[in-house]
């Protein structure tokens, strides 16, 4: 059972009651992420996420950690390109405590200058760890090169230079600009009383005001390019990407089916051909990401340096075969069934349900029922998928990114 309400100041509350569980997953979503930043602010959304755990006027950082731990709860946060989420999971009886903690962090952060300097070092170490994890870094490298002149191409973590330059005044100004009532979504799923949730939201956020600036949305202009980073790694980590679709595209269900059939599981085309039949990789698959202004469809593979060229050529061969022959109806039906099963199994988690509610409210301004999503997947036709194949599997629109032990620029291309 879904519940949706909006406070007079624009704060939105969405909930899904699941009575058979003893817990509640609570998320405070802010409609701001790295996409909202200027070049000089790169990484500040993520840095603020860190700083809100460093203490408030009423609580020290240790108090924040201990209060949830003492009742067996969990709390964390994450930042993406278009939103930030602060979340907790607690027993239902401890929902008021979790709400008070999260609201205190958002409304009364200490932002002590000494804490800011300390946390700069933490985030810098996080950036360095990311740089040392090529299977993660490669996806940022792809986006940075495909969308070189667009905010969506910037990494969420920022850079060493921008992080080192953050000041308390910058952080406070950024929060005043973007952490406004109309940007906040309170999402909860589990054994939650919607009326209690509404009263908590009204108590803590009812006095907020302000309106976030309206972004001028400009679709990124993708580049056809290649980028190779020389690193001392055992494998070459590859990404081949092309422009995808925006989050509200009518093709979003067809894209999900294409992704699963092409590279979204162990029965997919890429996995069966390149790993199972040829043994050239341990990990290979496709994925897509969608934002308000555009999207990305990509293939990732990790392989030895002496087989990287062959793997790329096989990816291109599979794309060519799909453009020429398409999928079989059996493959499409299997992909639909896989999506359905994965989605329904995921809903066994209240955290997954809460995340789904928060994202839906931010992107669509409504709760899209599970039944509507499943009907949309079921309605996808073979022609829908093949039309999308022609759009996103066009080798003339590819960007290639690779990280590996390259003494010289590698001699491979798709």
C-alpha positions in Angstrom: 0.0 0.0 0.0 1.5 3.3 -1.1 1.2 6.7 0.5 2.1 10.1 -0.9 1.8 13.6 0.6 3.4 17.0 0.2 3.9 19.6 2.9 2.9 23.2 2.1 6.5 24.2 1.7 7.1 21.5 -1.0 8.7 18.7 1.0 7.4 15.4 -0.4 6.7 12.3 1.7 6.3 8.8 0.1 5.8 5.6 1.9 5.0 1.9 1.3 3.6 -0.1 4.2 4.8 -3.7 4.5 3.2 -5.0 7.7 4.8 -8.4 7.9 8.3 -7.0 8.6 9.5 -5.6 12.0 11.6 -2.8 10.5 11.5 0.5 8.5 14.0 1.8 5.9 14.0 5.6 5.9 15.7 7.8 3.4 16.0 11.6 3.2 16.6 12.3 -0.5 17.9 15.6 -1.8 17.6 16.4 -5.5 21.2 17.5 -5.9 24.3 15.7 -7.1 27.5 16.3 -9.1 25.4 17.4 -12.1 24.5 20.6 -10.2 28.1 21.6 -9.6 30.3 24.0 -11.5 33.8 22.8 -12.5 35.3 24.6 -9.5 32.8 22.9 -7.2 33.4 19.4 -8.5 32.9 16.9 -5.7 31.2 19.2 -3.2 27.9 17.3 -3.2 29.8 14.2 -2.1 31.9 16.1 0.4 28.8 17.5 2.1 27.5 14.0 2.4 30.6 13.2 4.4 30.5 16.4 6.5 26.9 15.8 7.7 28.2 12.8 9.6 30.8 14.9 11.4 28.5 16.2 14.1 25.7 18.7 14.7 25.0 21.4 17.3 23.5 18.7 19.5 25.6 15.6 18.6 29.2 14.8 18.1 30.2 12.4 15.3 30.6 9.7 17.9 27.1 10.4 19.2 25.6 10.0 15.7 27.3 6.6 15.3 26.5 5.3 18.8 22.8 6.3 18.9 21.9 4.1 15.9 24.3 1.3 16.9 22.8 1.2 20.4 19.4 0.1 18.9 20.8 -2.2 16.3 20.2 0.2 13.4 22.2 1.0 10.3 22.8 4.4 8.8 24.7 5.6 5.7 24.5 7.9 2.7 25.4 8.0 -1.0 25.8 10.7 -3.7 25.1 10.2 -7.4 25.1 12.6 -10.3 21.5 13.9 -9.7 20.7 13.2 -6.1 22.0 12.5 -2.6 20.4 10.2 -0.1 20.9 9.9 3.7 19.3 6.7 5.0 18.7 4.5 8.0 17.2 1.1 8.7 15.8 0.5 12.2 13.1 -1.5 14.1 9.8 0.2 13.7 9.8 1.4 17.3 13.0 3.4 16.6 11.7 5.3 13.6 11.4 8.6 15.6 15.1 8.3 16.7 16.2 7.6 13.1 14.2 10.6 11.8 15.6 12.9 14.5 19.2 11.8 13.7 18.9 12.3 9.9 17.0 15.6 10.3 19.5 16.9 12.8 22.4 16.1 10.4 20.6 17.9 7.5 19.4 20.9 9.4 22.1 21.6 12.0 25.4 20.4 10.7 28.4 21.7 12.7 30.7 22.2 9.7 33.6 22.9 12.0 36.6 24.1 10.0 38.9 21.6 11.7 36.5 18.8 10.7 36.5 20.1 7.2 40.2 19.9 6.9 40.2 16.4 8.5 37.5 15.2 6.1 39.4 16.5 3.1 42.1 14.0 3.8 39.5 11.2 4.1 37.9 12.1 0.7 41.3 12.5 -0.9 42.2 8.9 0.3 38.8 7.8 -1.1 39.7 9.3 -4.5 43.1 7.6 -4.4 41.5 4.3 -3.6 39.1 4.8 -6.5 42.1 5.6 -8.8 43.7 2.3 -7.6 40.6 0.3 -8.5 40.6 0.1 -12.3 37.4 -2.0 -12.6 35.6 1.0 -11.0 37.7 3.8 -12.4 37.1 2.7 -16.0 33.5 3.7 -15.9 34.4 7.3 -14.8 37.0 7.4 -17.5 34.4 6.4 -20.1 31.9 9.0 -19.0 34.5 11.8 -18.8 35.6 11.1 -22.4 32.2 10.5 -23.9 30.7 13.6 -22.2 33.9 15.6 -21.9 32.2 19.0 -22.0 29.1 18.2 -19.9 28.6 18.1 -16.1 27.4 14.5 -16.4 30.9 13.6 -17.4 32.5 14.7 -14.1 33.2 12.1 -11.4 31.0 12.3 -8.3 34.1 12.3 -6.0 35.6 15.4 -7.6 39.3 15.9 -8.0 42.2 16.3 -5.6 42.5 20.0 -6.4 38.8 20.9 -6.0 38.4 18.9 -2.7 41.5 20.6 -1.2 40.0 24.0 -2.0 36.6 23.6 -0.2 35.8 26.1 2.5 33.1 26.3 5.1 31.6 29.3 3.3 31.4 27.4 0.0 29.7 24.4 1.7 27.2 26.5 3.5 26.4 28.5 0.3 25.9 25.3 -1.7 23.6 23.8 0.9 21.6 27.0 1.2 21.2 26.9 -2.6 20.3 23.3 -3.1 19.2 21.8 0.2 15.8 23.5 0.0 12.3 22.3 0.9 11.3 21.6 -2.7 14.4 19.4 -3.2 13.6 17.1 -0.3 11.9 13.7 -0.5 11.2 11.7 2.6 10.9 8.0 1.6 10.1 5.1 3.9 9.2 1.4 3.4 8.5 -1.3 5.9 6.2 -1.5 8.9 5.6 2.2 8.9 2.5 4.2 9.9 2.2 6.8 7.1 0.5 9.3 9.5 3.4 9.0 12.0 5.8 9.6 9.1 3.9 12.6 7.9 3.9 14.1 11.4 7.7 13.5 11.7 8.3 15.2 8.4 6.0 18.1 9.3 7.7 18.5 12.7 11.3 18.5 11.4 11.0 19.9 7.8 7.8 22.0 8.0 9.7 25.1 8.8 12.0 24.9 5.8 11.7 27.3 3.0 13.5 28.3 -0.2 13.4 27.1 -3.8 16.3 25.4 -5.6 17.4 27.1 -8.8 16.1 25.5 -12.0 18.9 23.8 -14.0 19.1 24.6 -17.7 19.0 21.1 -19.1 21.2 20.5 -22.1 21.7 17.0 -23.5 25.4 16.1 -23.6 27.1 16.1 -27.0 28.8 12.7 -27.1 32.3 12.3 -28.5 33.6 9.5 -30.6 37.0 8.9 -29.0 39.5 6.5 -27.4 41.3 7.0 -24.1 44.0 4.7 -22.7 45.5 5.0 -19.2 48.8 3.3 -18.6 48.7 1.5 -15.2 50.6 -1.4 -13.8 47.7 -3.9 -13.7 47.4 -7.6 -14.4 44.4 -7.1 -16.7 43.3 -4.6 -19.2 39.9 -3.1 -18.1 37.8 -2.0 -21.1 34.7 -0.1 -21.6 33.0 0.6 -25.0 30.2 3.1 -24.6 27.6 5.0 -26.7 24.8 7.5 -26.0 21.8 5.8 -24.4 18.4 7.3 -23.4 17.1 9.7 -20.8 15.3 8.4 -17.7 11.9 9.4 -19.0 12.3 8.0 -22.5 9.4 5.8 -23.8 12.1 3.3 -24.7 13.2 2.7 -21.0 11.5 -0.7 -20.8 12.9 -1.8 -24.2 16.4 -0.6 -23.0 16.1 -2.8 -19.9 15.3 -5.8 -22.1 18.1 -5.1 -24.5 20.6 -4.8 -21.7 19.7 -8.1 -20.1 19.6 -10.0 -23.4 22.8 -8.5 -24.6 25.0 -8.6 -21.6 23.0 -8.6 -18.4 23.5 -12.1 -17.1 25.2 -15.5 -17.6 22.8 -16.4 -20.3 23.4 -13.2 -22.3 25.0 -13.0 -25.7 28.3 -11.4 -24.5 28.8 -13.8 -21.6 28.1 -16.9 -23.5 30.2 -16.0 -26.5 33.2 -14.3 -25.0 33.5 -16.0 -21.6 31.8 -19.4 -21.9 32.7 -20.3 -25.5 36.1 -18.6 -25.8 37.3 -18.2 -22.2 38.8 -14.8 -22.9 37.5 -13.0 -19.8 36.4 -13.6 -16.3 34.0 -10.6 -16.2 32.0 -9.2 -19.1 28.6 -7.5 -19.3 26.6 -4.5 -20.4 24.9 -1.8 -18.4 23.0 1.4 -19.0 22.6 4.6 -16.9 19.9 7.2 -17.5 19.7 10.8 -16.4 17.4 13.7 -17.1 19.5 15.0 -20.0 20.6 11.7 -21.6 22.1 8.3 -20.9 24.9 5.9 -21.6 24.9 2.3 -22.8 28.2 0.4 -22.3 30.0 -2.9 -22.3 32.7 -3.7 -19.7 35.3 -6.4 -19.9 38.4 -7.4 -18.0 41.0 -9.4 -19.9 44.7 -10.0 -20.4 46.6 -7.4 -22.4 47.4 -9.8 -25.2 43.7 -10.6 -25.7 42.2 -7.1 -25.3 42.2 -6.4 -29.0 40.5 -9.8 -29.7 37.8 -9.1 -27.0 37.1 -5.7 -28.5 36.7 -7.2 -32.0 34.4 -9.8 -30.7 32.2 -7.2 -29.0 32.0 -5.4 -32.3 31.2 -8.7 -34.1 28.3 -9.3 -31.7 27.0 -5.8 -32.2 27.2 -6.3 -36.0 25.4 -9.6 -35.7 22.7 -8.0 -33.6 22.2 -5.2 -36.1 22.1 -7.7 -38.9 20.1 -10.6 -37.4 18.6 -9.3 -34.2 17.6 -11.4 -31.1 15.4 -14.4 -31.2 12.0 -14.2 -29.6 13.2 -16.8 -27.1 16.0 -14.5 -26.0 13.6 -11.6 -25.5 11.2 -13.7 -23.5 14.0 -15.0 -21.3 15.2 -11.4 -20.7 11.7 -10.3 -19.7 11.4 -13.2 -17.3 14.8 -12.4 -15.8 13.8 -8.8 -15.2 10.5 -9.8 -13.6 12.1 -12.3 -11.3 15.0 -10.0 -10.3 12.6 -7.1 -9.6 10.2 -9.1 -7.5 13.0 -10.8 -5.5 14.6 -7.4 -4.9 11.4 -6.2 -3.3 11.9 -8.6 -0.5 14.2 -5.9 0.9 12.6 -2.8 2.4 15.8 -0.9 1.6 15.2 -1.6 -2.1 11.6 -0.5 -1.8 12.6 2.7 -0.1 15.2 3.5 -2.8 12.7 2.8 -5.5 10.2 5.2 -3.9 12.8 8.0 -3.5 14.0 7.7 -7.1 10.5 7.6 -8.6 9.4 10.7 -6.7 12.5 12.6 -7.7 12.3 11.6 -11.4 8.6 11.2 -12.1 6.8 13.0 -9.3 4.7 9.9 -8.6 4.9 6.4 -7.4 4.9 4.0 -10.3 3.3 0.8 -9.2 5.3 -2.4 -9.7 2.4 -3.8 -11.8 2.8 -0.9 -14.2 6.5 -1.5 -14.6 6.0 -5.2 -15.2 3.3 -4.4 -17.7 5.7 -2.1 -19.5 8.4 -4.8 -19.6 5.9 -7.4 -20.9 4.7 -5.0 -23.6 8.2 -4.7 -25.2 8.3 -6.3 -28.6 11.0 -7.7 -30.7 10.7 -4.8 -33.0 11.2 -2.3 -30.1 14.4 -4.0 -29.1 15.8 -4.1 -32.6 15.0 -0.5 -33.2 16.9 0.4 -30.1 19.8 -1.9 -31.2 20.2 0.2 -34.3 20.4 3.3 -32.2 22.8 2.3 -29.4 24.9 -0.4 -31.0 26.2 1.8 -33.7 30.0 1.4 -33.9 30.2 4.9 -35.4 29.1 6.5 -32.1 31.4 4.5 -29.8 33.8 5.9 -27.2 36.5 3.4 -26.0 38.2 3.6 -22.6 40.9 1.2 -21.4 43.2 0.9 -18.3 46.1 -1.4 -18.5 49.9 -1.9 -18.7 50.3 0.0 -22.0 53.9 0.9 -22.7 52.8 2.4 -26.0 49.3 3.3 -27.2 47.5 0.0 -27.8 46.9 -1.2 -31.4 43.3 -2.1 -31.2 40.0 -0.5 -32.1 36.4 -1.5 -32.8 
